Amino acid sequence: MSDAVTSVNQQIEEAFHFRGNVTVAVRGGEPIEGFLFNRDFQPHASLGKQGPFVELYLVDGSRKELLVSEVEGVELTGEDPAA
């Protein structure tokens, strides 16, 4: 696994444990802001997944699923309400 992939996976893991919103930099797209509530680094072809993925609740209340391969980075940008 390359250092870049390891770094993104570490950022995703940290965001998963963070209780505030995050900003996800997406390859070739606009940044996405929301609450990262799920991540799975194992491919699940039987579930129709194309690879490891993350799921977010967006600030507008909708849900978004992204493949980890689409994620360039994750920043902890929101306030942690429990801090």
Phi and psi in radians as a Rosetta constraint file:
Dihedral C 1 N 2 CA 2 C 2 CIRCULARHARMONIC -1.288 0.35
Dihedral N 2 CA 2 C 2 N 3 CIRCULARHARMONIC 2.817 0.35
Dihedral C 2 N 3 CA 3 C 3 CIRCULARHARMONIC -1.080 0.35
Dihedral N 3 CA 3 C 3 N 4 CIRCULARHARMONIC -0.630 0.35
Dihedral C 3 N 4 CA 4 C 4 CIRCULARHARMONIC -1.122 0.35
Dihedral N 4 CA 4 C 4 N 5 CIRCULARHARMONIC -0.757 0.35
Dihedral C 4 N 5 CA 5 C 5 CIRCULARHARMONIC -1.147 0.35
Dihedral N 5 CA 5 C 5 N 6 CIRCULARHARMONIC -0.755 0.35
Dihedral C 5 N 6 CA 6 C 6 CIRCULARHARMONIC -1.051 0.35
Dihedral N 6 CA 6 C 6 N 7 CIRCULARHARMONIC -0.752 0.35
Dihedral C 6 N 7 CA 7 C 7 CIRCULARHARMONIC -1.099 0.35
Dihedral N 7 CA 7 C 7 N 8 CIRCULARHARMONIC -0.783 0.35
Dihedral C 7 N 8 CA 8 C 8 CIRCULARHARMONIC -1.111 0.35
Dihedral N 8 CA 8 C 8 N 9 CIRCULARHARMONIC -0.760 0.35
Dihedral C 8 N 9 CA 9 C 9 CIRCULARHARMONIC -1.057 0.35
Dihedral N 9 CA 9 C 9 N 10 CIRCULARHARMONIC -0.700 0.35
Dihedral C 9 N 10 CA 10 C 10 CIRCULARHARMONIC -1.152 0.35
Dihedral N 10 CA 10 C 10 N 11 CIRCULARHARMONIC -0.709 0.35
Dihedral C 10 N 11 CA 11 C 11 CIRCULARHARMONIC -1.112 0.35
Dihedral N 11 CA 11 C 11 N 12 CIRCULARHARMONIC -0.716 0.35
Dihedral C 11 N 12 CA 12 C 12 CIRCULARHARMONIC -1.112 0.35
Dihedral N 12 CA 12 C 12 N 13 CIRCULARHARMONIC -0.774 0.35
Dihedral C 12 N 13 CA 13 C 13 CIRCULARHARMONIC -1.089 0.35
Dihedral N 13 CA 13 C 13 N 14 CIRCULARHARMONIC -0.749 0.35
Dihedral C 13 N 14 CA 14 C 14 CIRCULARHARMONIC -1.119 0.35
Dihedral N 14 CA 14 C 14 N 15 CIRCULARHARMONIC -0.726 0.35
Dihedral C 14 N 15 CA 15 C 15 CIRCULARHARMONIC -1.127 0.35
Dihedral N 15 CA 15 C 15 N 16 CIRCULARHARMONIC -0.620 0.35
Dihedral C 15 N 16 CA 16 C 16 CIRCULARHARMONIC -1.086 0.35
Dihedral N 16 CA 16 C 16 N 17 CIRCULARHARMONIC -0.633 0.35
Dihedral C 16 N 17 CA 17 C 17 CIRCULARHARMONIC -1.533 0.35
Dihedral N 17 CA 17 C 17 N 18 CIRCULARHARMONIC -0.156 0.35
Dihedral C 17 N 18 CA 18 C 18 CIRCULARHARMONIC -1.390 0.35
Dihedral N 18 CA 18 C 18 N 19 CIRCULARHARMONIC 2.472 0.35
Dihedral C 18 N 19 CA 19 C 19 CIRCULARHARMONIC -1.702 0.35
Dihedral N 19 CA 19 C 19 N 20 CIRCULARHARMONIC 0.171 0.35
Dihedral C 19 N 20 CA 20 C 20 CIRCULARHARMONIC -2.075 0.35
Dihedral N 20 CA 20 C 20 N 21 CIRCULARHARMONIC -3.099 0.35
Dihedral C 20 N 21 CA 21 C 21 CIRCULARHARMONIC -1.275 0.35
Dihedral N 21 CA 21 C 21 N 22 CIRCULARHARMONIC 2.715 0.35
Dihedral C 21 N 22 CA 22 C 22 CIRCULARHARMONIC -2.246 0.35
Dihedral N 22 CA 22 C 22 N 23 CIRCULARHARMONIC 2.858 0.35
Dihedral C 22 N 23 CA 23 C 23 CIRCULARHARMONIC -2.053 0.35
Dihedral N 23 CA 23 C 23 N 24 CIRCULARHARMONIC 2.150 0.35
Dihedral C 23 N 24 CA 24 C 24 CIRCULARHARMONIC -1.801 0.35
Dihedral N 24 CA 24 C 24 N 25 CIRCULARHARMONIC 2.140 0.35
Dihedral C 24 N 25 CA 25 C 25 CIRCULARHARMONIC -1.446 0.35
Dihedral N 25 CA 25 C 25 N 26 CIRCULARHARMONIC 2.188 0.35
Dihedral C 25 N 26 CA 26 C 26 CIRCULARHARMONIC -1.954 0.35
Dihedral N 26 CA 26 C 26 N 27 CIRCULARHARMONIC 2.367 0.35
Dihedral C 26 N 27 CA 27 C 27 CIRCULARHARMONIC -0.989 0.35
Dihedral N 27 CA 27 C 27 N 28 CIRCULARHARMONIC 2.145 0.35
Dihedral C 27 N 28 CA 28 C 28 CIRCULARHARMONIC 1.176 0.35
Dihedral N 28 CA 28 C 28 N 29 CIRCULARHARMONIC 0.376 0.35
Dihedral C 28 N 29 CA 29 C 29 CIRCULARHARMONIC -2.570 0.35
Dihedral N 29 CA 29 C 29 N 30 CIRCULARHARMONIC 3.128 0.35
Dihedral C 29 N 30 CA 30 C 30 CIRCULARHARMONIC -1.309 0.35
Dihedral N 30 CA 30 C 30 N 31 CIRCULARHARMONIC 2.597 0.35
Dihedral C 30 N 31 CA 31 C 31 CIRCULARHARMONIC -1.066 0.35
Dihedral N 31 CA 31 C 31 N 32 CIRCULARHARMONIC 2.617 0.35
Dihedral C 31 N 32 CA 32 C 32 CIRCULARHARMONIC -2.072 0.35
Dihedral N 32 CA 32 C 32 N 33 CIRCULARHARMONIC 2.249 0.35
Dihedral C 32 N 33 CA 33 C 33 CIRCULARHARMONIC -1.883 0.35
Dihedral N 33 CA 33 C 33 N 34 CIRCULARHARMONIC 2.355 0.35
Dihedral C 33 N 34 CA 34 C 34 CIRCULARHARMONIC 3.089 0.35
Dihedral N 34 CA 34 C 34 N 35 CIRCULARHARMONIC -2.983 0.35
Dihedral C 34 N 35 CA 35 C 35 CIRCULARHARMONIC -1.803 0.35
Dihedral N 35 CA 35 C 35 N 36 CIRCULARHARMONIC 2.029 0.35
Dihedral C 35 N 36 CA 36 C 36 CIRCULARHARMONIC -1.421 0.35
Dihedral N 36 CA 36 C 36 N 37 CIRCULARHARMONIC 1.892 0.35
Dihedral C 36 N 37 CA 37 C 37 CIRCULARHARMONIC -1.886 0.35
Dihedral N 37 CA 37 C 37 N 38 CIRCULARHARMONIC -0.148 0.35
Dihedral C 37 N 38 CA 38 C 38 CIRCULARHARMONIC -2.661 0.35
Dihedral N 38 CA 38 C 38 N 39 CIRCULARHARMONIC 2.514 0.35
Dihedral C 38 N 39 CA 39 C 39 CIRCULARHARMONIC -2.605 0.35
Dihedral N 39 CA 39 C 39 N 40 CIRCULARHARMONIC 2.547 0.35
Dihedral C 39 N 40 CA 40 C 40 CIRCULARHARMONIC -2.539 0.35
Dihedral N 40 CA 40 C 40 N 41 CIRCULARHARMONIC 2.042 0.35
Dihedral C 40 N 41 CA 41 C 41 CIRCULARHARMONIC -1.578 0.35
Dihedral N 41 CA 41 C 41 N 42 CIRCULARHARMONIC 0.003 0.35
Dihedral C 41 N 42 CA 42 C 42 CIRCULARHARMONIC -1.745 0.35
Dihedral N 42 CA 42 C 42 N 43 CIRCULARHARMONIC 2.327 0.35
Dihedral C 42 N 43 CA 43 C 43 CIRCULARHARMONIC -1.209 0.35
Dihedral N 43 CA 43 C 43 N 44 CIRCULARHARMONIC 2.455 0.35
Dihedral C 43 N 44 CA 44 C 44 CIRCULARHARMONIC -2.245 0.35
Dihedral N 44 CA 44 C 44 N 45 CIRCULARHARMONIC 1.317 0.35
Dihedral C 44 N 45 CA 45 C 45 CIRCULARHARMONIC -1.049 0.35
Dihedral N 45 CA 45 C 45 N 46 CIRCULARHARMONIC -0.573 0.35
Dihedral C 45 N 46 CA 46 C 46 CIRCULARHARMONIC -1.170 0.35
Dihedral N 46 CA 46 C 46 N 47 CIRCULARHARMONIC -0.378 0.35
Dihedral C 46 N 47 CA 47 C 47 CIRCULARHARMONIC -1.677 0.35
Dihedral N 47 CA 47 C 47 N 48 CIRCULARHARMONIC 0.110 0.35
Dihedral C 47 N 48 CA 48 C 48 CIRCULARHARMONIC 1.396 0.35
Dihedral N 48 CA 48 C 48 N 49 CIRCULARHARMONIC 0.260 0.35
Dihedral C 48 N 49 CA 49 C 49 CIRCULARHARMONIC -1.526 0.35
Dihedral N 49 CA 49 C 49 N 50 CIRCULARHARMONIC 2.445 0.35
Dihedral C 49 N 50 CA 50 C 50 CIRCULARHARMONIC -1.530 0.35
Dihedral N 50 CA 50 C 50 N 51 CIRCULARHARMONIC -0.086 0.35
Dihedral C 50 N 51 CA 51 C 51 CIRCULARHARMONIC 2.856 0.35
Dihedral N 51 CA 51 C 51 N 52 CIRCULARHARMONIC -3.020 0.35
Dihedral C 51 N 52 CA 52 C 52 CIRCULARHARMONIC -0.979 0.35
Dihedral N 52 CA 52 C 52 N 53 CIRCULARHARMONIC 2.539 0.35
Dihedral C 52 N 53 CA 53 C 53 CIRCULARHARMONIC -2.525 0.35
Dihedral N 53 CA 53 C 53 N 54 CIRCULARHARMONIC 2.891 0.35
Dihedral C 53 N 54 CA 54 C 54 CIRCULARHARMONIC -2.240 0.35
Dihedral N 54 CA 54 C 54 N 55 CIRCULARHARMONIC 2.696 0.35
Dihedral C 54 N 55 CA 55 C 55 CIRCULARHARMONIC -2.225 0.35
Dihedral N 55 CA 55 C 55 N 56 CIRCULARHARMONIC 2.447 0.35
Dihedral C 55 N 56 CA 56 C 56 CIRCULARHARMONIC -2.282 0.35
Dihedral N 56 CA 56 C 56 N 57 CIRCULARHARMONIC 2.610 0.35
Dihedral C 56 N 57 CA 57 C 57 CIRCULARHARMONIC -1.639 0.35
Dihedral N 57 CA 57 C 57 N 58 CIRCULARHARMONIC 2.086 0.35
Dihedral C 57 N 58 CA 58 C 58 CIRCULARHARMONIC -1.368 0.35
Dihedral N 58 CA 58 C 58 N 59 CIRCULARHARMONIC 2.862 0.35
Dihedral C 58 N 59 CA 59 C 59 CIRCULARHARMONIC -1.099 0.35
Dihedral N 59 CA 59 C 59 N 60 CIRCULARHARMONIC -0.389 0.35
Dihedral C 59 N 60 CA 60 C 60 CIRCULARHARMONIC -1.500 0.35
Dihedral N 60 CA 60 C 60 N 61 CIRCULARHARMONIC 0.036 0.35
Dihedral C 60 N 61 CA 61 C 61 CIRCULARHARMONIC 1.651 0.35
Dihedral N 61 CA 61 C 61 N 62 CIRCULARHARMONIC -0.167 0.35
Dihedral C 61 N 62 CA 62 C 62 CIRCULARHARMONIC -1.428 0.35
Dihedral N 62 CA 62 C 62 N 63 CIRCULARHARMONIC 2.972 0.35
Dihedral C 62 N 63 CA 63 C 63 CIRCULARHARMONIC -1.915 0.35
Dihedral N 63 CA 63 C 63 N 64 CIRCULARHARMONIC 2.604 0.35
Dihedral C 63 N 64 CA 64 C 64 CIRCULARHARMONIC -2.433 0.35
Dihedral N 64 CA 64 C 64 N 65 CIRCULARHARMONIC 2.374 0.35
Dihedral C 64 N 65 CA 65 C 65 CIRCULARHARMONIC -1.988 0.35
Dihedral N 65 CA 65 C 65 N 66 CIRCULARHARMONIC 2.348 0.35
Dihedral C 65 N 66 CA 66 C 66 CIRCULARHARMONIC -2.247 0.35
Dihedral N 66 CA 66 C 66 N 67 CIRCULARHARMONIC 2.495 0.35
Dihedral C 66 N 67 CA 67 C 67 CIRCULARHARMONIC -1.271 0.35
Dihedral N 67 CA 67 C 67 N 68 CIRCULARHARMONIC 2.478 0.35
Dihedral C 67 N 68 CA 68 C 68 CIRCULARHARMONIC -1.015 0.35
Dihedral N 68 CA 68 C 68 N 69 CIRCULARHARMONIC -0.582 0.35
Dihedral C 68 N 69 CA 69 C 69 CIRCULARHARMONIC -1.119 0.35
Dihedral N 69 CA 69 C 69 N 70 CIRCULARHARMONIC -0.308 0.35
Dihedral C 69 N 70 CA 70 C 70 CIRCULARHARMONIC -1.517 0.35
Dihedral N 70 CA 70 C 70 N 71 CIRCULARHARMONIC -0.234 0.35
Dihedral C 70 N 71 CA 71 C 71 CIRCULARHARMONIC -1.554 0.35
Dihedral N 71 CA 71 C 71 N 72 CIRCULARHARMONIC 2.188 0.35
Dihedral C 71 N 72 CA 72 C 72 CIRCULARHARMONIC -1.603 0.35
Dihedral N 72 CA 72 C 72 N 73 CIRCULARHARMONIC -0.516 0.35
Dihedral C 72 N 73 CA 73 C 73 CIRCULARHARMONIC -3.121 0.35
Dihedral N 73 CA 73 C 73 N 74 CIRCULARHARMONIC 2.867 0.35
Dihedral C 73 N 74 CA 74 C 74 CIRCULARHARMONIC -2.374 0.35
Dihedral N 74 CA 74 C 74 N 75 CIRCULARHARMONIC 2.263 0.35
Dihedral C 74 N 75 CA 75 C 75 CIRCULARHARMONIC -1.996 0.35
Dihedral N 75 CA 75 C 75 N 76 CIRCULARHARMONIC 2.456 0.35
Dihedral C 75 N 76 CA 76 C 76 CIRCULARHARMONIC -1.487 0.35
Dihedral N 76 CA 76 C 76 N 77 CIRCULARHARMONIC 1.670 0.35
Dihedral C 76 N 77 CA 77 C 77 CIRCULARHARMONIC -1.834 0.35
Dihedral N 77 CA 77 C 77 N 78 CIRCULARHARMONIC -0.363 0.35
Dihedral C 77 N 78 CA 78 C 78 CIRCULARHARMONIC -1.543 0.35
Dihedral N 78 CA 78 C 78 N 79 CIRCULARHARMONIC 3.004 0.35
Dihedral C 78 N 79 CA 79 C 79 CIRCULARHARMONIC -1.484 0.35
Dihedral N 79 CA 79 C 79 N 80 CIRCULARHARMONIC 2.410 0.35
Dihedral C 79 N 80 CA 80 C 80 CIRCULARHARMONIC -1.431 0.35
Dihedral N 80 CA 80 C 80 N 81 CIRCULARHARMONIC 1.898 0.35
Dihedral C 80 N 81 CA 81 C 81 CIRCULARHARMONIC -1.121 0.35
Dihedral N 81 CA 81 C 81 N 82 CIRCULARHARMONIC -0.282 0.35
Dihedral C 81 N 82 CA 82 C 82 CIRCULARHARMONIC -1.666 0.35
Dihedral N 82 CA 82 C 82 N 83 CIRCULARHARMONIC -0.059 0.35
